């Protein structure tokens, strides 16, 4: 118990916190020498990183940005291709995929992810820091699990704890990080076993990171008390949730459409990030909000220094396209930060538009913050952890009620599609949990995955032929089909009712049963099991759809047994 709830999470938290420190130092190094010295772009910073009085509205040499991001993409692509393929693309999704598929992440993958993500962001690619540190932390957790010789379930929990600890450190949000470690793997479920060790690891990693970079929240905003809980204000926040849900649908469509194009085998895998980086660099050259992680631009909105509606709307579109080309092409990074960026810009644009066109007095910083969490909640299907972010980002609970309204509207209306495609709906859908469910897993497995090609006889075949078919294939019954259409079924007991000397003369249609019980490929093995038990049969014909008689397969008790064995080993 002491090892599980203290020694393991503290070890994971310390190592993840140190990796987060190294990651930020590497990122700052590359940002200084590439973005600042080469491109001439001094980006604004959020309050938690030390705001700048002087920053670049636009790069001095914007024509170099596409080249730096393309070069960063090429280096990142080569490193990922030859050293750690799982470090390419979205870090959080790679960790989720490893969790469900029981894959083992290594320290090597963490180191490669650290370097490639620092290159991606430091050269100007549109990406976040949270996704990379999530994979880094997951790699740390997986490795610690190996060192402590944990079993499969405990290693899976250690991976989840490391993921949350990484986000807790880099976003300076220990409580949200702990809850993310239990929530982010599922669209509609929770990994409760990761919660308590997640709290310990997240607090530890947050403390380590804070010793180097301070404990101030990433963003700073003055939120007036009671301003955001009036009936009209709550109605406006409900509208923001609706808008965020629409933007989530657009964002996921654009992101996966771009990724789909890059997944086509037109170029070598390691060259695709260079092309995606070049396009992302072009976007950033025109709209600098899409350079790097861009959090400083949100801080300007929170401080009331940026209220140009057109610029903010263009910024949201630019970040959406920039991250799609950056990560969709295979550059290394994360989608957490860009999702927060898009949400904040959408919230600011929404409130500014209402204020300008309807002479309202909505508090723009409040809508900006609620927009951040509402869009991420819809995109990542993680509403609970994002609500906790509200309190940790603002240092209070003034926005908790309006955030609840907006977040859950965005979550429920944004559709089933997540920005993390490796998420599953519930633990029942996760391969990692299959061995915990026993026969209940039959309710999730489909007939189409286990049915076999049917062995059939024709209605006018002799009973003797049907008997030989059953004996040769060691089966107790066979479907009777005419031109691919199921017309009956004949069993060994039907054959045995015919005297031996009569079997060559009697035809199958004379003894076959026409009282048919059939299933379809979309039925579950649970449905099949119940039918077989109720009817006392061991095989059922499979027809293409309900009400049809077109025979497409056969499912037997042995096939159900095979399915159970597959998921119990």
Phi, psi and omega in degrees: 000317179296320179293317185290319188255359180226299185297311182297306182295326178293317178300314179297318180296317180297310182295319180294319177300318179293321176297321179296321177296313179299319181298313181293321177296317178297320180295316179296322179298309181292322178300318181295312187278338180258297185292316185281310186277321183275306184277336181076039181238115177256101189283149173292154182240149174287165186301323183289351179245007179090092183298150180253136174285326181243124179213170183268125173289324176218153177297146176292325181234070184297335181294342178274341185299313178303327181287319180292318180292321178297317178296318176299320178296320180296313180296315179299317180296318179295315180297315181294318184297317187266339185247321186201086182303330182290347180278351178283152175076212187280119184296315182298319181294323178297322178292319178297317179297318179296323180298310185289326184267007180060030177285153179255122175267154184236168174298327178301316179296326178293316180294316179297319179297320178301311184290312184293324179288322176298322178295315181301308184284320183293336177268357175113004179292149180280107185198165177249164180270339187290320178299310178302315182290336175295315178291322177300312179297321178297320177297320177298313181298317179297318180292318177298321177300321177294316182296324180273003178055049178283157175283178187301315181295317181291324176296322178297318178295320179297321176299315180296319180296319178296320177302310180296323180296324178296314179293322178302320181288306189289330180261001181053049182220080187295321181291315178297321179299318179296319181287324176301324181297341178255341190256328194287346183280344185228152175278330185218039181205183188213136176264083190297332182296339182273352189294302186295309176297332177296321177299313182296312182294319182293317177297320180295310182295320177300318181293317178298312181296319181296330178299331181265325188237009178085165185252007179292138177303156182305315182248153176234133180207143175269111182250110180297141180288142175065359181290330190258014181242013175285152183306317181293320179298318179296325176296320178295322178292326175298319176298322177297320177300320178296315179297317180297323178298319178295316181296323177301316180297318179294315182300310181295324178297311182297314183301310184283335174292315177296315179299320179300320179293319180288337180286345178291140187283062179266331182227158171302146185305320185284349177268338183299318179300330178294317178294313178299321178296322179297316179294316178299321178295321176300317179297314180295329180295329179268325181230096188295348175302333183271013178266126178067218180267340169071010183301331181299329179292324175295323178297324177297322177293316180297329179275357181078015182266351179227114179221025177280105186300317181297315180298320182292317178296315177298324178298316179298316178295320181294318179295319179300313180287319182300313181290330178296316179284326180294303185274329179295333179277349178110002173295155186270134180174207182213154182257354178301305182300311177300326177295317176297318178300309181300316180298317179296318179293322177295316178298319179293315181297319180299310182290321178296319180296317179295320179296317184286321187269338182236012177054041177270176180229047178293143182278104188301315178302322179297315180292329177296313181292315179296324176298321178305308186281330181293316181290319179295322179299319179289320183286322184260354183054047181225071186288325186290312181295326180289330175294321177297326178303327180304310181293321183284332179282327185255348181074019181193185185244015183299331183259006185294315182294308177299327178293322178300317179298309185289317183298313185286331173294315178299317182298314185282333184262354185277000178088177183279339187287132180249155175289347176251093186295342180279353174298150172240167184293306184221174178297333177295338180266356185268127175303332181293336183255003186303319184288353181268350191256350179056227183293343179297338181294339178298336180286348180254339183273138184263150178302323184302334183277346187232352179289159181240165175298132184284140170263120189236165167234165181261158183301327184262008170291157179284157176296327178299319179295317179300321179296316179297320178300317179293318181293318182295328184255003178054048179235156185262359180193159183215137177292149176253121185232146178229109182063036179084357181258130180288125180240348180179185176214141180236136183246170180297324179295326175296317180296317184293342178285348179263128178305146185305317184286350180263350191292332179284334182270321184285138181264154185301321185295343181282337184240351184292156175267134177253001175275082193271139170245118185234162173230170179243164179300336182271353174291157179270162176295334175296318176300316181297315182300316180295319178296316180297318181294316183293323184265351180067036180242161181249354181216143178228136175290149178247121177254160191293330178200166182299132180088352181265164174236013179283115186282128180236351182181183177219141178234133185236167178303324181298327179291323176293318177299320178298319179297317180296317180297321181301322186260009175248004179243000000 
